[in-house]
Amino acid sequence: MKKIKRALISVSDKKNLKPLLSLLKKFKIEIISSGGTYKEIKRLKYTCTEVSDYTGSPEILGGRVKTLHPKIHAGILNKRNDKSHYRDLINNNYDNIDLVIVNFYPFEETLKNTSNHKKIIENIDVGGPTMVRAAAKNYNDVAVITSSSQYEELMNELIKFNGSTSLDFRQKMSQIAFTETAYYDALISNYFNKITNNDFPEKKIIYGNLVERLRYGENPHQQSAIYSKNKALDITQLHGKQLSYNNYNDIFAALTISKSLPKNSGVAIIKHANPCGVSALKDPVECYKSALACDPVSAFGGIVSCNFKVNKKLALELQKLFLEVIIGNNFDAEALKILRKKKNLRLIDASKFYPNEVLKFISTNQDILTQSEDNKVFTKKDFKVVSKKKPSKSQFDNLIFALNVCRYVKSNAIVLASNKTTIGIGSGQPSRLDSCQIAIDKMKKFTNPTSDVVAASDAFFPFVDGIEKLIQSGVKAVIQPSGSINDKEIIKFANETNTVLVFSKTRHFRH
């Protein structure tokens, strides 16, 4: 046990101080503080010594230097059972500081509220993290508190041990403190990487806040959790049982597709992170029905993501099928009433979810792969018509729609589309030819397209056999990235069969 005789309090978040101050007074613990915290403690009518009076050194540089003084850091860092440390304190007339309560300047909040670089820089805390690191290092003798959420636990500790703290408590708080300083420094590091356009620095720091410990991972024997750079996710669960690792994986896959569709329109149906139906029709019910028709068998037990507000009429259709998750840009009251009748059905509001430029990560062992997201917004300038036959406006729009869906399908990927709706999807095959056949089989089994069928491939066709199979199935126009040594043969075959062929300037593998 370590008796607390002196505490230093310097907090940006000044909530809930009064009960803590009352308890410190009860145990006759001297308080040192500075700046706004000192004023708040005095306002609450508690005795406190200002840091400048304690050290005999005034605050300087507009408050940039307050607690950076040997009397403060020697008081925190000295090892109480080290005789030479004790002599140093006596010789310099320094005293022990047994409790450090510090939280930092709100750098993270500042980033959210302003782009003013000078204001951001001034909200980088120096003295606070320095004191916290010192106290955390010397946890054998000093307790450190880094959040107002820890006050209750500290108070319980002081009450339980009559003004003292246990080693277990101090060690626990030390671990949290080092995590807090690391997180804070990561925010600053990533801010500077961002403003200097350095996505791949020599040392990459990944950080996040624990949102939830999940029941398990992909399988019951695997542990899992979800973290976010924000305090909470950009999606909100409105109903249903707890989301699983696989649910989240599918939700993010679904949102990546649906949010790439035109604003306030489009439906994506996902199963095992792959789309099994996508439509960009304007009418919500027709859009959903068209997406479902692409592969209604695979859609069973899947996830539906609507890039618009879900209304009553659509809810009546959605409730006919067993689904794990329904995502919408919110739900109207009648739709919620209908869908909540299914106790386990998860309803997700994604109205605040917006795709951005953050990097993607995957890891194995101690190695991490990272890349930017494939979120390029397509325009007709990104494509080149290489066949003699030119696409109609409708065909070109459908080709771009098909390629946009195709880039979110596991490679090798083939997407057949008509009327801005998928009618056949072949995914995840080692052979592009097999993906073609799967997409064709799906089209023949589930849909009967009444207008031109177009096809998209996520990469070039290495041989004529793939595009030949598509044309034989009724495809009238094909879009594919260029780059094969056999591109000329593909173009020749398209011209011989009077097929529209468009080359994309970008490849779109998704492994």
DOSE-306984 format. One record per atom (N, C-alpha, C): x negated, y negated, z; residue in three letters. Coordinates in pm, whole numbers, plus 50000, padded with zeros to 5 digits. Layout:
XYZALA...
//
This chain:
499175012050000MET500005000050000MET499134987450000MET499604977349929LYS498914964549927LYS499884953549971LYS499564947050082LYS500384936250133LYS500224924050043LYS501334917850009ILE501294905749927ILE501284893550019ILE500234885750006LYS500134873450084LYS500294860949996LYS499924862749868ARG499944850949781ARG500394855249641ARG501314847549584ALA501834850549450ALA501654838549359ALA501344841149234LEU501294830649133LEU502454832749036LEU503274822549019ILE504444823548931ILE504334812948822ILE504364817448697SER504324808248582SER505154814648471SER506394810148455VAL507324816948366VAL507974807348267VAL508094811948145SER508854804448044SER510344806748065SER510704819248094ASP512094822948125ASP512314821048276ASP513084810948310LYS513234807348452LYS514534812648513LYS515154822448447LYS516374828348501LYS516074836948625LYS517074837548712ASN517084846948827ASN515924845048924ASN515374833048932LEU514264830749025LEU514724829849170LEU515904824449193LYS516314821249330LYS516324833449424LYS516934844749389PRO516904856349480PRO515484861149510PRO514634860549407LEU513244864849425LEU512504855349519LEU512704842349500LEU512044832549586LEU512494834049730LEU513754837149748SER514284839049883SER513594850749953SER513374861549877LEU512724873249936LEU511254870649964LEU510584863549873LEU509174860049897LEU509044851550022LEU509994842550042LYS509984834250162LYS510174842850287LYS511064852450277LYS511334861250391LYS510064868350436LYS509224872550340PHE507994879650373PHE506794870250385PHE507074857150393LYS506044846950416LYS504924847550312LYS505344849150186ILE504384849850075ILE504194835850018ILE502954831350017GLU502634818149962GLU502824818349810GLU503334807449757ILE503584806649612ILE502754795549550ILE502104799149438ILE501364789549356ILE502074788949221ILE502174777149164SER502824776049034SER502354763548961SER502844761848836SER502424750448756SER503534746048662SER503404734048610GLY504274729048505GLY505744729948537GLY506524734648439GLY507964735648452GLY508394745348560GLY507614755748582THR507964765548686THR507844759148824THR506804751448844TYR506634744448972TYR507834735248999TYR508244727948896LYS509374718748911LYS510664726448942LYS510834737948879GLU512044745948902GLU512064751549043GLU510934756149090ILE510864761549227ILE511164750549329ILE510614738749305LYS510904727449394LYS512374723349386LYS512934724149265ARG514354720649249ARG515244730149329ARG514804742749334LEU515554752849410LEU515264751849560LEU514444741949598LYS514144738749738LYS513334749549808LYS512324754649736TYR511384764049797TYR509984757749797TYR509194761549896THR507844756349911THR506934762449806THR506114754149745CYS505224758849640CYS504024749649628CYS502854755249602THR501644747349578THR501384746549429THR501224734449377GLU500954733049235GLU499534737849205GLU499354744349091VAL498064750149055VAL496954739749058VAL497214727749008SER496184717449007SER495734713849149SER496674713849244ASP496294711349385ASP495544723249442ASP495954735149402TYR495314747449452TYR493864748449404TYR493624745149278THR492274746449221THR491434733849241THR492114722549265GLY491394709949273GLY491044704549135GLY491614710549030SER491374706048892SER492694702248828SER492814690448769PRO494074686348708PRO494344693948578PRO495614694648543GLU495954699848410GLU495374690448306GLU494794696048199ILE494204687748095ILE494644692447957ILE494294684947858LEU494594687947718LEU496094689647696LEU496884680747758GLY498324681247740GLY498954693947792GLY498324700147893GLY498864712347951GLY498304725047891GLY497424723747790ARG496824735847733ARG495924742947835ARG495334735547926VAL494494741548029VAL495104738548166VAL495644749048228LYS496234747848363LYS495674758548455LYS495864770848414THR495504782148501THR494164788348464THR493504783248361LEU492204788648321LEU491124782948412LEU491054788448531HIS490134783348634HIS489594795248713HIS488294794948751PRO487714806448824PRO488414809348956PRO488994799349022LYS489674801949148LYS490914810649126LYS491574808449014ILE492744816648980ILE492304830848943ILE491354831748850HIS491004844948796HIS490144853148891HIS489344846548972ALA488614853949076ALA489594859349180ALA490604851449212GLY491624855949308GLY492394867949258GLY492584868849126ILE493304880149068ILE492384892149048ILE491184889748994LEU490344900648944LEU489454907249049LEU489254901049164ASN488304907049258ASN488814920349314ASN487884929749324LYS488214942849384LYS488094941549536LYS489194944049604ARG489264941149748ARG488304949549830ARG487924961149781ASN487014969849858ASN485564968649811ASN485284958349730ASP483914956149681ASP483294944749763ASP482234947849838LYS481634937949929LYS481044926049855LYS480464928549738SER479874917349664SER480974907949612SER482114913849571HIS483254905549529HIS483754897049646HIS483804903249763TYR484274896249883TYR483354884449917TYR482034886949906ARG481064876249934ARG481224864649835ARG481464868049708ASP481664857549606ASP482864848749640ASP483934855149684LEU485124847449719LEU484834838349839LEU484164843749942ILE483854835850062ILE482944824050028ILE481904826949948ASN480934816549913ASN481564805149833ASN482614808449755ASN483244798349671ASN484554793049729ASN484884798049848ASN486124793949913ASN487364797049828ASN487354809349772TYR488484814049692TYR489324823749774TYR490604824849740ASP491514834049810ASP492084844349713ASP492534855449770ASN493184865849688ASN494534861049634ASN494824865249514ILE496184864149458ILE496674878349436ILE497724882249505ASP498134896249511ASP499304899649417ASP499974889449369LEU501134891549282LEU501114880849174LEU501204885249047VAL501254876148933VAL502584878248861VAL503374867548854ILE504674868148784ILE504604858348668ILE504464863648549VAL504244855248431VAL505044860948313VAL505754852348243ASN506174855948107ASN505774844848013ASN505644848047888PHE504884839647795PHE505744829147725PHE505044819347666TYR505734809847580TYR506544817647475TYR507724812847439PRO508614820647350PRO508184820347204PRO507054826547176PHE506524826347040PHE507474833146941PHE508024844546981GLU508924851946892GLU510174843846860GLU510754837546962GLU511934829146940GLU511594817046854GLU510414811546874THR509984800046795THR509914803646647THR509404815446616LEU509324819946476LEU510704820646412LEU511704824646491LYS513064825846439LYS513704812146417LYS513284802346494ASN513984789446495ASN513314778446413ASN512074780646375THR511394770046300THR510324775846209THR510024768546103SER508884771946017SER507774761646032SER507944752546129ASN506964742046153ASN505704748246216ASN504624748346138HIS503414755246181HIS502854749446311HIS502894736146327LYS502364729846449LYS503144734346572LYS504464734846562LYS505274739446674LYS505004754146706LYS504824761946602ILE504534776146622ILE503204777946695ILE502204770646652ILE500874771646715ILE500944767646863ILE501684757046893GLU501774752447032GLU502524762347120GLU503254771747060ASN503944781947138ASN503174795147144ASN501894794447114ILE501004805847141ILE500454804047282ILE500854812947370ASP500424812247510ASP499004817647524ASP498174810547597VAL496794814847624VAL496624818547770VAL496994809347860GLY496804811848003GLY497634823348055GLY498884824248009GLY499774834948057GLY499244848848029GLY498964852247902PRO498424865547873PRO497084868147942PRO496294857547962THR495004859448029THR495204863848173THR496134857248244MET496424861148382MET497034875048389MET497924877948294VAL498584891148294VAL497554902148270VAL496674900148176ARG495654910248150ARG494744912148272ARG494394901248338ALA493544902048457ALA494234910148567ALA495514906848591ALA496254913848696ALA496474928548661ALA496764931148533ALA496994944948489ALA495724953248502ALA494594947048469LYS493324954048485LYS493064957448631LYS493424948548721ASN493144950548863ASN494384955748937ASN495124964648870TYR496364969748929TYR496144977149061TYR494924981549085ASN494654988249212ASN494944979049331ASN494824965849308ASP495014956249416ASP496104945849390ASP496494944349264VAL497394933349227VAL498614938849151VAL499774933249184ALA500994936749111ALA501254925949005ALA501724930148887VAL501994920748779VAL503414922948726VAL504144912048709ILE505514912348660ILE505584903648534ILE506124909048425THR506094901848298THR507484898748242THR508534901848317SER509884899048268SER510844897248385SER511804888448367SER512814886448471SER513634899248494SER513654908148393SER514374920748408SER513704929948510SER512444926848549GLN511724935048647GLN511864929848790GLN512534918448807TYR512634912448940TYR513314921749039TYR514384928048995GLU515144936649086GLU514284948249136GLU513504954049044GLU512634965149084GLU511554960349180GLU511004948349156LEU510004942649247LEU510634940149384LEU511814934549388MET512484931649515MET512744944449593MET513184954849523ASN513424967749589ASN512134973249648ASN511034971349575GLU509714975949621GLU509314968349748GLU509474955249748LEU509084947149863LEU509934950449986LEU511214952549963ILE512104956050075ILE511734969750130ILE511504979150040LYS511204992850080LYS509904993550162LYS508914985550122PHE507594986450185PHE507234973850265PHE508254966550308ASN508064955450401ASN507044945150350ASN507234940650226GLY506364930450170GLY505124935750102GLY505034948750086SER503894954950018SER504354961649889SER503374965549806THR503694973249684THR502874986049684THR503424996249621SER502745009249613SER501875009849488SER500895018649490LEU500015020349375LEU500795024849253LEU501755033949271ASP502565038649157ASP503295027049090ASP503855018149170PHE504565006549116PHE503594997449040PHE502454994749099ARG501494985749035ARG500964991648905ARG500745004548904GLN500245011048783GLN501315010748672GLN502555013148711LYS503645012548614LYS503754998448554LYS503704988348639MET503814974548591MET502604970648505MET501444976448535SER500234973948456SER500414979248314SER500934991248304GLN501164997248171GLN502104988548090GLN503194983948154ILE504154975448084ILE503504962348044ILE502654957048133ALA501994944148106ALA501074944947985ALA500274955447977PHE499374956747862PHE500154958547733PHE501284965647740THR502144966947623THR502684953347582THR503034945247683GLU503584931947656GLU502544922747589GLU501324922947639THR500294914547577THR499954919447436THR499944932647419ALA499664938247285ALA500754934247186ALA502004935047231TYR503134931347146TYR503044916547109TYR502744908347209TYR502654893847187TYR501544890547086TYR500394896947103ASP499284894647011ASP499604899846871ASP500374910846865ALA500774916246735ALA501664906446659ALA502574899846732LEU503424889746669LEU502574878646608LEU501584874246684ILE500714863346637ILE499884867846518ILE499314879746528SER498494885146420SER499304886246291SER500504891646303ASN501334893446184ASN501824880146128ASN502014870246215TYR502374856946165TYR501254851346077TYR500014852446125PHE498894847146047PHE498674855245919PHE498904868345926ASN498824876445803ASN499864871845701ASN501054868445752LYS502134864345663LYS501824851145595LYS501364841245672ILE501154828045613ILE499914827745523ILE499054837845537THR497894838745448THR498094849345340THR499334854745331ASN499674864845229ASN498744876945234ASN498414881245354ASN497524892645372ASN498324904445426ASN498954912045336ASP499774923445377ASP498924935345423ASP497674935645380PHE496844947245411PHE495504942845472PHE495554937845597PRO494334933445665PRO493464945345704PRO492254942445749GLU491324953045789GLU491914961545902GLU492654955245994LYS493304962546102LYS494794959046101LYS495634969346091LYS497074967346082LYS497714970546215LYS498504961146267ILE499174963046396ILE500664964746372ILE501184975946415ILE502614978946401ILE503254977546538ILE504364970546546TYR504994968046675TYR506504969046662TYR507174970746774GLY508634971246772GLY509184972546912GLY510484970046922ASN511214971447047ASN512034984247044ASN511994991647152LEU512805003847159LEU514285000047156LEU514985005047057VAL516425002947047VAL517165014147118VAL516695026447093GLU517425037847149GLU516565050447140GLU516595058347245ARG516065071947238ARG517155080847180ARG516855087747073LEU517865095947006LEU517915109847067LEU519015116547044ARG519195129847104ARG518085139347061ARG517715138746936TYR516585146346883TYR516255141146744TYR515245147046682GLY514825142546549GLY515575149546439GLY514875152546330GLU515535159446219GLU516115172746263GLU515465178946363ASN515925191646417ASN515915190846570ASN516715199246637PRO516865198146783PRO515575199546863PRO514565206246807HIS513315207846884HIS512385195846868HIS512775185746790GLN511935173946768GLN512455162046848GLN511525154446908GLN511905142446982GLN511965130446888GLN512765120446925SER512975109546832SER513435096846904SER513125085446844ALA513605072446892ALA513635062946774ALA514355052046790ILE514375041746687ILE513915028546748ILE513025021746677TYR512475008846718TYR512834998246615TYR512784985746657SER513034974846565SER512104963246598SER511714955646498LYS510934943446523LYS511774933146595LYS513094934246580ASN514004925446653ASN514384932146785ASN515124925046868LYS515584930946994LYS516674941246971LYS517354940146857ALA518424949546822ALA518414951446671ALA519134961546624LEU519214964246481LEU520084953746411LEU519944953046279ASP520774943946200ASP522114950246166ASP522364962146216ILE523644968746197ILE524274971146334ILE525604971646338THR526324973346464THR527284985146453THR527164994446547GLN528105005746549GLN529395001446617GLN530495002946547LEU531794998846599LEU532595010346659LEU532265022546619HIS533055034146664HIS532275046846636HIS532615057346710GLY532095070646682GLY530995074946776GLY530595087646760LYS529585093146849LYS528205087646817LYS527245090546904GLN525905085246891GLN525295088946756GLN524585079446699LEU523905081946573LEU522665090546595LEU522385099246501SER521215107946509SER520095102546420SER518945108746430TYR517815105346344TYR518215106346197TYR518865117546161ASN519275119546022ASN520325109445979ASN521215105746070ASN522205095346039ASN521515082246003ASN520565078246087TYR519855065646062TYR519105066345929TYR518465077645903ASN517725079245778ASN518655077545657ASN519835083645666ASP520815082545557ASP521405068545549ASP521655062345665ILE522205048645667ILE521255039045597ILE519965039945628PHE519005030845566PHE518895033445416PHE518965046145377ALA518955049445233ALA520185043745165ALA521345044945231ALA522605039945175ALA522585024845161ALA522095017945265LEU522075003345262LEU521094998045157LEU519995005045140THR519025000845039THR519655000544901THR520515010544874ILE521195010944744ILE522335000944738ILE523255001644835SER524464993444826SER524154978544829SER523124974644905LYS522784960444912LYS522044955644787LYS521644964944700SER521034961044572SER522084958544465SER523344961944494LEU524444960044398LEU524934945644404LEU525714941244306PRO526194927344306PRO526874923744437PRO526754911044477LYS527264906344605LYS528734909744623LYS529064915444741ASN530444918744780ASN531114928544684ASN530314937344625SER530894947944541SER529974960044543SER530554971744519GLY529754983644506GLY529874993244623GLY529815006244590VAL529855017044687VAL528745026944656VAL528055031344760ALA527055041944746ALA527415053144844ALA527425065244794ILE527685077044879ILE526395084944887ILE525975087845010ILE524655093845035ILE524795107245104ILE523945116445063LYS523825129345132LYS522345132945137LYS521825135045256HIS520415138445275HIS519505128245206HIS519815115545227ALA519025104045179ALA519035102445028ALA519805110444957ASN519945109144812ASN521345104444777ASN521495095744678PRO522835092044635PRO523505103644560PRO524755106244591CYS525505115944512CYS526635109144436CYS526725095844449GLY527685088144371GLY527525073344401GLY527465065144296VAL527345050744312VAL528215044044206VAL528905033444246SER529705025844152SER529625011044187SER529715002744082ALA529684988144103ALA530954981544050ALA532064988944047LEU533324983144004LEU533814973044108LEU534604963344063LYS535004952344152LYS536114956244249LYS537064964344205ASP538154968244294ASP537654978444397ASP537794975844527PRO537214984644629PRO537664999144620PRO538955001344603VAL539465015144600VAL538975022344475VAL539075015844358GLU538615022044234GLU537105024444238GLU536405015244301CYS534945016744315CYS534615029144397CYS535275030844510TYR535045042544594TYR535435055444522TYR536605055544459LYS537075067644390LYS536125071344276LYS535615061544207SER534685064244096SER533375069844148SER532855064044256ALA531615069244315ALA531815083544364ALA532965086044428LEU533265099444480LEU533375109744369LEU533935105544254ALA534165114944144ALA532865120344086ALA531765113144106CYS530475117644053CYS530085131344108CYS530335133444237ASP529995146244300ASP530765147544431ASP532075150444424PRO532885151044546PRO532485162344641PRO531855172744588VAL531435183844674VAL530285179344765VAL529275172844707SER528145168144787SER528545157044883SER529575149344845ALA529995138144930ALA530585142945063ALA531055155145070PHE531645160545193PHE530595160445305PHE530925153645416GLY529985152645527GLY528885142445505GLY529075133745407GLY528055123945375GLY528315110245436GLY527685100245379ILE527785086445427ILE528265077645312ILE529265069445339VAL529765059945239VAL529375045945282VAL528695038745194SER528285025045223SER528975015645125SER529805006645179CYS530564997145098CYS529934983245111CYS529614977345000ASN528994964045002ASN530054953145004ASN531064955045089PHE532164945545104PHE532914949145232PHE533854940945271LYS534664943545390LYS535674954645360LYS535744964445449VAL536654975845429VAL538054971845472VAL539044973445381ASN540424969845411ASN541284982145435ASN542534979945465LYS543464990745498LYS543615000445383LYS543774995245263LYS544005003745146LYS542845013445125LYS541615008245138LEU540455016945122LEU540335026645239LEU540635022145359ALA540565030845478ALA541455043045462ALA542625041145404LEU543545052445381LEU542925062845289LEU542125058345193GLU541435067745104GLU540255074245175GLU539505066545249LEU538315071645317LEU538665082245420LEU539785080645487GLN540125090045594GLN540565103645542GLN540735105045410LYS541125117945351LYS539955127845346LYS538715122545352LEU537525130945336LEU536735131345466LEU536165143045497PHE535285143845613PHE533985136545582PHE533715126145659LEU532495118345644LEU531815116745779LEU530505115745779GLU529755113445902GLU529755098645940GLU529575090045839VAL529415075645864VAL530095067745752VAL530745056845789ILE531235047245692ILE530625033745726ILE530015027545626ILE529365014545643ILE530145004245563ILE530354992645623GLY530994981745550GLY530444968445594GLY530694958245515ASN530394944645560ASN531544940045649ASN531694947245759ASN532774945945856ASN534024953445808ASN535004954545897PHE536254961645870PHE537394952845918PHE538504952445842ASP539634944945895ASP540334953146003ASP541204946746080ALA541794952946199ALA542584965546164ALA543324965246054GLU544134976946016GLU543244988545972GLU542144985445903ALA541214995945861ALA540585002645983ALA540204994646082LEU539625000246204LEU540625009346276LEU541855005046281LYS542895012946350LYS543055026646285LYS543015026746152ILE543165039446079ILE541945048346100ILE540765042846082LEU539535050946085LEU539155055346226LEU539545047546327ARG539225051246465ARG540025063346514ARG540985067646437LYS541735079746475LYS540845092146469LYS539755090946391LYS538775101846388LYS537715098846494LYS537755106046603LYS536965103046722LYS535465102346695LYS534955111246612ASN533505112146593ASN532985104146475ASN533865099146392LEU533445091646273LEU532725078846313LEU531495077246267ARG530755065046300ARG531115054146200ARG531455042446254LEU531765030846173LEU530685020346197LEU530075015646090ILE528925006646100ILE529214993546028ILE529054982646101ASP529154969346041ASP527754965045996ASP527594963345865ALA526294959445809ALA526354945545747ALA527294937345794SER527444923945736SER526224915145762SER525414918545863LYS524224910545894LYS522944917145844LYS523084927945769PHE521914934945716PHE521574929245578PHE520344924245566TYR519884918845438TYR518504924745407TYR518334930745290PRO517004935945254PRO515994924545252PRO514784927345297ASN513734917145294ASN512424923145247ASN511364915745266GLU510074919545208GLU509184927545304GLU509754933145410VAL508924940545505VAL508344952945439VAL507204957345493LEU506534969145439LEU507194981945488LEU507044992545412LYS507515005745451LYS506335013945502LYS506595022645598PHE505515030745656PHE505925045445661PHE504995054145633ILE505145068345666ILE503815072845727ILE503855082945812SER502635086845881SER502515101945894SER501275106445898THR500935120245928THR499685120146015THR499745127946124ASN498645127846220ASN498345113446262ASN497115108946245GLN496765095246284GLN496635086046162GLN497165090346051ASP497035082745927ASP498375076945886ASP498355064645835ILE499565057445799ILE499475052445656ILE500495055645578LEU500635049945444LEU501615038345452LEU501315027545381THR502225016245380THR502295010345240THR503455004945207GLN503624998445078GLN504794988645085GLN504864979644989SER506014970844979SER507204978744923SER508404974044952GLU509614980844906GLU509804978644756GLU510384988344691ASP510704987244548ASP512054979944536ASP512004966844553ASN513254959044554ASN513264948344445ASN512554950844338LYS512524941544226LYS513934939344172LYS514284926844152VAL515574923544092VAL515424923943941VAL516134933143877PHE515994934943732PHE516674923843653PHE516024919543547THR516644911043445THR516304917343309THR516964912843206LYS516724918743074LYS515304916043024LYS514624906143084LYS513234903243046LYS512284914443091LYS512744922843184ASP511904933743234ASP511944946043143ASP512674945143033PHE512884956742947PHE512604953242801PHE512304963342724LYS512054961642581LYS512804972242503LYS513634967842411VAL514354977142324VAL513374981942217VAL513104995042214VAL512085000342123VAL512695008642010VAL513995011342015SER514655018941909SER515185009541802SER515475015141684LYS516075007241576LYS517485003041614LYS518205011941677LYS519565008541721LYS519485000141848LYS520214989141850LYS520174980041964LYS521374982542056LYS521184980742184PRO522294983342276PRO523314972042272PRO524584975542292SER525614965442313SER525414959342451SER526084948242477LYS525974942042609LYS526404951842717LYS527504959042692SER527994968842790SER526964979742814SER526354984642707GLN525334995042722GLN524134990042802GLN523694977942770PHE522514972542841PHE522824970942990PHE524014965843021ASP524404964443162ASP524424977843232ASP524934988043164ASN525005001443224ASN523615007643239ASN522735004843142LEU521365009943152LEU520655004043274LEU520804990943292ILE520174984543408ILE520774989843538ILE522104991543541PHE522764997443659PHE522185011243687PHE522075019643584ALA521595033343601ALA520165033743652ALA519295024843598LEU517905024743645LEU517815019643788LEU518675010043823ASN518675005043961ASN519015016144059ASN519985024544025VAL520325036044111VAL519195046144109VAL518635048243990CYS517625058643971CYS516405056544060CYS516045044044084ARG514835041444165ARG515025044944311ARG516265047444354TYR516525051444493TYR516825066444505TYR516655073744394VAL516855088244393VAL515495094944404VAL515415105644484LYS514145112644501LYS513645117644365LYS512365115344339SER511755118944212SER511535134244205SER511575140144087ASN511905134043959ASN513395130843953ASN513755119443898ALA515125114843906ALA515695111743768ALA516925116143747ILE517695113043626ILE519085108743671ILE519555097543618VAL520895092643649VAL521665090643519VAL522845096443512LEU523775094143401LEU524855084543450LEU525225075043365ALA526185064943408ALA527105060943294ALA528275056343334SER529255050943240SER530135041143317SER530415029743256ASN531285019843320ASN530775015943458ASN529465013443470LYS528805009343595LYS529115018943711LYS529145031743676THR529385042243775THR528545054343739THR527925060443839THR527175072643811THR528145084043780THR527755092343684ILE528595103943650ILE527785116943656ILE526505115643688GLY525665127443706GLY524305123243758GLY523845129743865ILE522555126343925ILE521735139043945ILE520525139043891GLY519585149943913GLY518425144743995GLY518165151044111SER517175145244203SER516215155544258SER515015150844289GLY514055158244369GLY513495170844308GLY513425171444175GLN512925183644110GLN511485181944064GLN510665192344079PRO509295191544028PRO509255189543876PRO510275194243807SER510355193043662SER511405182543624SER511015172943540ARG511975162843492ARG513055169443407ARG512675179943336LEU513645187243254LEU514735193343341LEU514355198743458ASP515355204343550ASP516275193443604ASP515725181743631SER516555170543679SER517575166643572SER517155166643446CYS518085163943336CYS519225173843336CYS518875186643352GLN519905197043346GLN520875195843463GLN520355192843582ILE521225191343699ILE522195179643678ILE521675168343629ALA522545156843605ALA523615160043503ALA523235167043397ILE524215170943293ILE525255180443350ILE524805190243428ASP525745199843487ASP526745192843580ASP526275183243657LYS527165175643746LYS528195168043663LYS527745161843555MET528665154243470MET529745163343411MET529345174743361LYS530305183943300LYS531265189943402LYS530785191643524LYS531605197943628LYS532625188443688LYS532235175743707PHE533075166643786PHE533705155143708PHE533115151043597THR533615138943530THR533895141543383THR534695133043326ASN535005133843184ASN534915119643128ASN533715114643105PRO533555100643067PRO534265097342936PRO534955085942936THR535715081742819THR534985070942740THR533875066142792SER533085056042721SER531655060842711SER530815052742645ASP529415056542624ASP528735060942753ASP527965071842743VAL527165076542855VAL525735071742834VAL525145066142938VAL523745062042933VAL522965070043036VAL521665070643018ALA520805078143110ALA519605069743150ALA519185071543274ALA517985064943324ALA517045075343383ALA515755073343361SER514715081843418SER513775073043500SER513345077943616ASP512485069743702ASP511065068543650ASP510675077143555ALA509365076343492ALA509495080943347ALA508425079843272PHE508525083243129PHE508785098143108PHE509365101242992PHE509495115142950PHE508165119242886PHE507505129442942PRO506215133442885PRO506345140342750PRO507525146342728PHE507775153442603PHE509185150342554PHE509455154042433VAL510755151242372VAL511855159642434VAL511515171142494ASP512555180542538ASP513555174542637ASP513085165842724GLY513985159842823GLY515025150742760GLY514555141242677ILE515485131942613ILE516365139342513ILE515835149842454GLU516635158042361GLU517805164542434GLU517555169942551LYS518605176242630LYS519695166042665LYS519285153842699LEU520265143442734LEU521115139542615LEU520485137842500ILE521225133742380ILE522195144742337ILE521765157242350GLN522655168342316GLN523885169042406GLN523765163442527SER524895163642620SER525865151942597SER525515142842505GLY526395131642475GLY525875117942514GLY524655117242564VAL524065104342602VAL523795096042477VAL524205083342481LYS524065074542365LYS522915064442381LYS522475062442505ALA521415052642531ALA520595057342650ALA519275054942640VAL518355059642743VAL517425048142783VAL517175047142915ILE516195037642964ILE515145045343044ILE513875042343016GLN512775049143083GLN511565039943086GLN510695041443188PRO509435034143186PRO508545039143072PRO507765030343017SER506815034442914SER505535039242979SER504625044342899GLY503315048142952GLY502845061942915GLY503685069742848SER503285083242808SER502465082642680SER501545092042665ILE500805092942539ILE501755097142427ILE502935102242465ASN503925106542366ASN505055096442348ASN504845083842391ASP505895073742376ASP506355072542231ASP505395073142138LYS505765071741996LYS506655083141950LYS506415095042001GLU507255106541966GLU508665104842022GLU508755099242144ILE510065096842205ILE510835086542123ILE510155076042081ILE510805065642000ILE511255071441867ILE510405079341807LYS510745085641678LYS511985094341692LYS512045102241797PHE513205111041817PHE514485102941839PHE514375092041915ALA515535083341938ALA516035077641806ALA515135073441719ASN515535067841590ASN516165078541500ASN515625090541505GLU516155101541423GLU517575105441467GLU517885103341595THR519215107141648THR520125095141667THR519695083241617ASN520485070941627ASN520835067641773ASN519845069541859THR520025067242002THR519345054142043THR519995046742132VAL519375034742188VAL518295039042287VAL517115033242275LEU516025036142369LEU515445023042419LEU515435021542550VAL514905009442613VAL513775013542706VAL512655006442696PHE511535008842786PHE511544998642900PHE511345003743020SER511164994943136SER509684992143153SER509364980143197LYS507964976543219LYS507444981643354LYS508344987143436THR507934992043568THR508405006343589THR507575014143658ARG507915027843695ARG508585027843832ARG509395038143863HIS510165037643986HIS510255051244057HIS509125057444082PHE509075069544164PHE509565066444306PHE510245075844365ARG510555075244509ARG510335089244565ARG509185090844627HIS508845103844686HIS509315104544832HIS
//
